[in-house]
Amino acid sequence: MFGNLGAMAAAVKQAKEIQENIKRIKEEMATASFEASAGGDKAVAVVTGDLRVVSVSFAPGVDAAEAGELAAAAVNAALDNAKSSMQEKIREATGGLNIPGLF
């Protein structure tokens, strides 16, 4: 009856460690920067790991007609970079476990 208590205690300990690691990763990611460009570097976007846009800049000569499309492409690419990095770090922290709700 009590033979599984050790295994349960170990599982609870591991779950707490994973939870702490995920919290630490999220804190680190909030200060990390991810950059991407679009249109052959006509637009460059920088976002944080917590998916906030820091900046969008344009090369000289970019006109208003193309600026919106380039900005969207650069921001989306930078966000994809941030999400991919977060997913990889979470995958490492969880030992590859698929935990619903993390992503």
TIPA-981881 format. One record per residue (C-alpha): chain; x, y, z; residue in one letter. Coordinates in steps of 0.02 Angstrom, whole numbers. Each point is the difference from the previous one (the first is absolute). Example, Ala and Ser with C-alpha at 12.3 -4.5 7.8 and 13.67 -1.06 7.14 Angstrom:
<rs>
+--------+--------+--------+--------+--------+
| chaine |     c1 |     c2 |     c3 | residu |
+--------+--------+--------+--------+--------+
|      A |    615 |   -225 |    390 |      a |
|      A |     69 |    172 |    -33 |      s |
+--------+--------+--------+--------+--------+
</rs>
This chain:
<rs>
+--------+--------+--------+--------+--------+
| chaine |     c1 |     c2 |     c3 | residu |
+--------+--------+--------+--------+--------+
|      A |      0 |      0 |      0 |      m |
|      A |    141 |    121 |     42 |      f |
|      A |    121 |    -66 |   -130 |      g |
|      A |    -46 |    135 |   -125 |      n |
|      A |     26 |    146 |    119 |      l |
|      A |    183 |     15 |    -46 |      g |
|      A |    -41 |      5 |   -185 |      a |
|      A |   -138 |    128 |     32 |      m |
|      A |    117 |    109 |    103 |      a |
|      A |    130 |     -8 |   -138 |      a |
|      A |   -130 |     48 |   -131 |      a |
|      A |    -59 |    148 |    106 |      v |
|      A |    180 |     56 |     24 |      k |
|      A |     33 |    -12 |   -187 |      q |
|      A |   -159 |     97 |    -39 |      a |
|      A |     53 |    139 |    119 |      k |
|      A |    172 |      7 |    -81 |      e |
|      A |    -78 |     12 |   -172 |      i |
|      A |   -116 |    138 |     60 |      q |
|      A |    147 |     98 |     72 |      e |
|      A |    100 |    -23 |   -160 |      n |
|      A |   -145 |     62 |   -107 |      i |
|      A |    -21 |    153 |    111 |      k |
|      A |    186 |     38 |    -14 |      r |
|      A |     -4 |    -22 |   -189 |      i |
|      A |   -149 |    117 |    -18 |      k |
|      A |     90 |    132 |    103 |      e |
|      A |    157 |    -17 |   -106 |      e |
|      A |    -98 |      5 |   -161 |      m |
|      A |    -86 |    161 |     51 |      a |
|      A |    167 |     90 |    -13 |      t |
|      A |     64 |    -91 |   -154 |      a |
|      A |     -8 |     83 |   -171 |      s |
|      A |    -41 |    -81 |   -165 |      f |
|      A |     26 |     84 |   -168 |      e |
|      A |    -59 |    -37 |   -175 |      a |
|      A |     -4 |     91 |   -164 |      s |
|      A |   -108 |      3 |   -155 |      a |
|      A |     20 |     57 |   -179 |      g |
|      A |    186 |    -29 |     -5 |      g |
|      A |     29 |    101 |    160 |      d |
|      A |   -115 |    141 |    -54 |      k |
|      A |    -90 |    -22 |    167 |      a |
|      A |     71 |    -63 |    164 |      v |
|      A |   -105 |    -43 |    153 |      a |
|      A |     58 |    -34 |    177 |      v |
|      A |   -113 |    -87 |    126 |      v |
|      A |     23 |    -66 |    176 |      t |
|      A |    -19 |   -179 |     55 |      g |
|      A |   -165 |     44 |     81 |      d |
|      A |    -62 |     49 |   -173 |      l |
|      A |      4 |    189 |     11 |      r |
|      A |     57 |    107 |   -146 |      v |
|      A |    152 |    105 |     44 |      v |
|      A |     31 |     84 |   -167 |      s |
|      A |    -29 |     -4 |   -186 |      v |
|      A |    120 |     93 |   -112 |      s |
|      A |      8 |     26 |   -187 |      f |
|      A |    143 |     22 |   -121 |      a |
|      A |     11 |    167 |    -89 |      p |
|      A |   -113 |      9 |   -150 |      g |
|      A |   -140 |   -112 |     63 |      v |
|      A |   -163 |     82 |    -50 |      d |
|      A |   -162 |      1 |     96 |      a |
|      A |    -83 |   -120 |   -121 |      a |
|      A |    120 |   -141 |     43 |      e |
|      A |     38 |     47 |    182 |      a |
|      A |   -154 |    -83 |     75 |      g |
|      A |     26 |   -165 |    -88 |      e |
|      A |    186 |     -2 |     41 |      l |
|      A |    -32 |     44 |    182 |      a |
|      A |   -128 |   -139 |     19 |      a |
|      A |    117 |   -127 |    -80 |      a |
|      A |    149 |     51 |    107 |      a |
|      A |   -100 |      4 |    162 |      v |
|      A |    -80 |   -169 |    -35 |      n |
|      A |    170 |    -77 |    -38 |      a |
|      A |     75 |     72 |    160 |      a |
|      A |   -149 |    -65 |    101 |      l |
|      A |     22 |   -172 |    -79 |      d |
|      A |    184 |      4 |     51 |      n |
|      A |    -47 |     43 |    180 |      a |
|      A |   -134 |   -136 |      8 |      k |
|      A |    118 |   -131 |    -72 |      s |
|      A |    134 |     45 |    127 |      s |
|      A |   -125 |     -9 |    143 |      m |
|      A |    -67 |   -168 |    -59 |      q |
|      A |    176 |    -71 |    -12 |      e |
|      A |     47 |     60 |    175 |      k |
|      A |   -163 |    -69 |     73 |      i |
|      A |     27 |   -165 |    -90 |      r |
|      A |    173 |    -11 |     78 |      e |
|      A |    -66 |     45 |    173 |      a |
|      A |   -138 |   -130 |     -6 |      t |
|      A |    106 |   -137 |    -74 |      g |
|      A |   -109 |     -1 |   -155 |      g |
|      A |   -164 |    -23 |     94 |      l |
|      A |   -149 |     72 |    -91 |      n |
|      A |    -87 |    102 |    135 |      i |
|      A |   -168 |     68 |    -61 |      p |
|      A |    -22 |    187 |     16 |      g |
|      A |    183 |     50 |    -13 |      l |
|      A |    -16 |     38 |   -186 |      f |
+--------+--------+--------+--------+--------+
</rs>
